[in-house]
Amino acid sequence: MEFEFTLDQIKLVAEEQGYYIEDHGEKQFEVYFDNHNAVAFYVYANGSSGYIEVSQWEAEAERYGRCVYSLRTYSDVAHFCSVLVSSAAIRARRK
């Protein structure tokens, strides 16, 4: 799987859905809405394993937890993009 292409696709879908994207060096970034919502993910392309790891924000711990999604194929990336779209549509909009 070609990391640059797949990471760009995730970013494009996230931007389209209104997420903020914060880069953290090469091949890793955060995707989130705001500080009041736990819909936040840390995306990391792990070159040694050959796949993309995604961790979700854990509000109680106030940090990203362990990897919850392992994106190993383009279909996996499409499914994760679907998670981004669905999460944007049904998230709580607290202020």
Secondary structure by P-SEA (a helix, b strand, c coil): ccaaaaaaaaaaaaaaabbbbbbccccccccccccccccbbbbbbcccccbbbbbbbbcccccccccccccccaaaaaaaaaaaaaaaacccccc
